[in-house]
């Protein structure tokens, strides 16, 4: 466990800023082993959320380890299901939903922080009771599992999969804004949304009208509607132009 954690923390030492960290995450999309890359990404994003909420180093290490191990149970599921390029059948999806329990069975007797074991079991639980495998509500879900669930969903939705292309981060942020307060604890989802949007300042983007520009300002009231500096140095405030939206980070 110490070696696993050490390898991940090396990435933090090499990336001194939040912006450089998320640039690295996007580049890591090229790793072929999607489960490995996803677990590493979730560990890093989970740790970032912990840093944004002022957790101490011990707690940050627990979050990081929980992110690394959260999908351990997938090793008990057939590769044909994990890597299936098309839609899953009901039976296949039911099998996928067992991976938190499978993972918990693997880690439950290990000498690791109990919060890591809870993350493995509860990272698909949602505050509105729609999650699995137990269907917990609200505060019945521990804080660290809630943090890792946010990191898990963000990375899963923005990553390319064999059955679909990854979504633009701003499209994912819009989804979180729409339903996040019902599914996740407000103190974590609101902190995540504000910080994650700010990491894309100075990134080049493709707009829905085919033009390109650079994000120069995030509108705090409408995180998915930033101010864009266009190639001709004119500024476009997407908050006042609802017909336009960020289609991709480039």
C-alpha positions in Angstrom: 0.0 0.0 0.0 2.9 2.4 0.8 4.5 1.7 -2.5 1.2 2.2 -4.4 0.6 5.5 -2.6 4.2 6.7 -3.1 4.0 6.2 -6.9 0.9 8.4 -7.1 2.3 11.1 -4.9 5.3 11.4 -7.2 2.9 12.8 -9.8 2.0 15.6 -7.4 5.6 16.5 -6.8 6.2 16.8 -10.6 3.1 18.9 -11.1 3.3 22.0 -8.9 0.0 23.6 -9.8 -3.6 22.5 -10.2 -3.5 23.5 -13.9 -0.5 21.4 -14.7 -2.1 18.4 -12.8 -5.2 18.5 -14.9 -3.2 18.9 -18.1 -1.4 15.7 -17.1 -4.7 13.9 -16.5 -5.9 14.7 -20.0 -2.6 13.5 -21.5 -3.0 10.2 -19.5 -6.1 9.4 -21.6 -3.7 7.7 -24.0 -3.0 4.9 -21.6 -4.6 1.8 -23.1 -5.5 0.1 -19.7 -8.6 2.2 -19.1 -9.3 0.8 -15.6 -5.7 1.5 -14.5 -5.8 5.1 -15.9 -9.2 5.7 -14.5 -8.2 4.5 -11.0 -5.1 6.7 -11.0 -7.1 9.7 -12.3 -9.7 9.2 -9.6 -7.0 9.0 -6.9 -5.5 12.3 -8.1 -8.8 14.1 -8.5 -10.0 12.9 -5.1 -6.8 14.2 -3.5 -7.3 17.5 -5.2 -10.8 17.8 -3.8 -9.4 16.9 -0.4 -6.8 19.7 -0.7 -9.5 22.2 -1.8 -11.5 21.3 1.4 -8.3 21.7 3.6 -7.9 18.1 4.7 -4.7 17.2 6.4 -2.0 14.9 4.9 -3.2 11.7 6.6 -6.7 12.2 5.3 -5.4 13.1 1.8 -3.4 9.9 1.7 -6.5 7.9 2.7 -8.5 9.6 -0.1 -5.7 8.9 -2.6 -5.5 5.2 -1.6 -9.3 4.9 -1.8 -9.2 6.3 -5.3 -6.6 3.9 -6.4 -8.5 0.9 -5.0 -12.1 2.0 -5.6 -12.6 -0.2 -8.6 -10.7 -3.2 -7.3 -13.8 -5.4 -7.6 -13.8 -5.1 -11.4 -11.0 -7.7 -11.5 -13.7 -10.2 -10.6 -15.8 -9.3 -13.6 -15.2 -10.9 -17.0 -13.1 -8.7 -19.4 -15.8 -9.3 -22.1 -18.2 -7.3 -20.0 -15.7 -4.6 -18.8 -14.5 -4.0 -22.4 -17.7 -4.6 -24.3 -17.9 -2.0 -27.1 -21.7 -2.0 -27.3 -24.6 -1.5 -24.8 -24.7 -3.9 -21.8 -27.5 -6.3 -21.4 -29.6 -6.1 -18.2 -27.7 -9.1 -16.9 -24.3 -7.7 -17.7 -25.2 -4.3 -16.1 -26.4 -6.2 -13.0 -23.0 -7.9 -12.9 -21.1 -4.6 -13.2 -23.1 -3.3 -10.2 -21.7 -6.0 -8.1 -18.1 -4.7 -8.3 -18.3 -2.6 -5.1 -19.2 -5.7 -3.1 -16.6 -7.8 -4.9 -14.0 -5.1 -4.1 -15.0 -4.9 -0.5 -14.6 -8.7 -0.1 -11.0 -8.3 -1.4 -10.0 -5.4 0.9 -12.1 -6.0 4.0 -9.4 -8.1 5.9 -6.4 -5.9 4.8 -4.7 -3.8 7.4 -5.6 -0.5 5.9 -7.7 2.5 7.1 -11.4 1.5 7.4 -12.3 4.6 5.4 -10.6 3.1 2.3 -12.7 0.0 2.7 -15.8 2.2 2.8 -14.8 3.9 -0.3 -14.5 0.6 -2.2 -18.0 -0.4 -1.0 -19.8 3.0 -1.2 -18.3 4.9 -4.1 -21.5 4.3 -6.2 -23.9 5.4 -3.4 -25.8 8.6 -4.0 -27.4 11.0 -1.4 -30.9 10.7 -3.0 -30.9 6.9 -2.5 -30.4 6.0 -6.2 -27.0 4.5 -5.8 -25.8 1.0 -5.3 -25.1 -1.6 -3.9 -27.0 -0.7 -0.7 -29.0 2.3 -1.7 -27.8 4.6 1.1 -29.3 8.1 1.7 -27.6 11.4 2.6 -25.4 11.3 5.7 -25.5 7.5 5.7 -22.8 7.9 3.1 -19.4 8.7 4.5 -17.7 11.9 3.4 -14.7 10.2 1.7 -16.9 7.9 -0.4 -18.8 11.0 -1.5 -15.6 12.8 -2.6 -14.4 9.8 -4.5 -17.8 9.3 -6.2 -17.6 12.9 -7.5 -14.0 12.2 -8.8 -15.2 8.8 -10.3 -18.1 10.3 -12.2 -16.1 13.3 -13.5 -13.3 11.1 -14.8 -15.6 8.4 -16.2 -17.7 11.0 -18.1 -14.8 12.9 -19.6 -12.8 9.8 -20.7 -13.2 8.0 -24.0 -14.6 4.5 -23.7 -14.7 1.7 -26.2 -18.5 2.3 -26.5 -18.6 6.2 -26.6 -16.4 9.3 -26.8 -15.7 11.3 -23.7 -17.8 14.4 -22.9 -16.5 17.9 -22.9 -15.6 18.9 -19.3 -18.1 21.8 -19.4 -20.9 19.4 -20.4 -20.0 17.3 -17.4 -20.0 20.4 -15.2 -23.4 21.3 -16.5 -24.7 17.8 -15.5 -23.3 18.3 -12.0 -24.9 21.7 -11.8 -28.3 20.2 -12.8 -28.4 17.2 -10.4 -25.3 17.4 -8.2 -27.0 18.9 -5.1 -29.4 15.9 -5.0 -26.8 13.2 -5.5 -23.7 14.5 -3.6 -23.0 16.4 -0.4 -23.2 20.2 -1.1 -19.9 21.0 0.6 -18.0 18.8 -1.8 -19.9 19.2 -5.1 -19.9 23.0 -4.8 -16.2 23.1 -3.9 -15.4 20.8 -6.8 -17.4 22.7 -9.4 -15.9 26.1 -8.6 -12.3 24.8 -8.6 -12.6 22.5 -11.6 -14.1 25.2 -13.8 -11.2 27.5 -12.8 -8.6 25.0 -13.9 -9.7 25.6 -17.5 -8.8 29.3 -17.5 -6.3 29.9 -20.3 -7.3 26.7 -22.1 -8.0 26.9 -25.8 -11.6 25.8 -26.6 -13.7 25.0 -29.6 -17.1 26.7 -29.6 -20.3 25.3 -31.0 -20.2 27.6 -34.0 -16.8 26.2 -35.0 -14.7 29.2 -33.8 -11.9 28.8 -31.4 -10.7 31.0 -28.5 -9.2 31.0 -25.0 -11.1 30.9 -21.7 -10.1 34.1 -19.8 -12.8 34.3 -17.1 -15.2 31.9 -15.3 -18.7 33.2 -14.5 -19.3 32.0 -10.9 -23.0 32.1 -11.3 -22.9 30.1 -14.6 -19.8 28.0 -14.5 -20.4 26.6 -18.0 -20.7 30.0 -19.6 -17.2 31.5 -19.4 -15.8 34.6 -21.1 -13.8 33.7 -24.3 -11.1 35.7 -26.0 -11.4 34.9 -29.7 -8.5 34.7 -32.2 -9.2 38.3 -33.3 -8.8 39.4 -29.6 -12.5 40.2 -29.3 -14.2 38.9 -26.1 -17.4 36.8 -26.1 -19.3 36.3 -22.9 -21.2 33.0 -23.2 -23.5 34.1 -20.4 -25.1 36.6 -22.7 -25.0 34.4 -25.8 -27.1 31.2 -25.0 -26.9 29.9 -28.5 -23.1 29.3 -28.1 -21.4 26.8 -25.8 -18.0 25.2 -25.2 -17.9 22.1 -27.4 -14.4 20.9 -26.6 -11.2 21.7 -24.8 -8.4 21.7 -27.5 
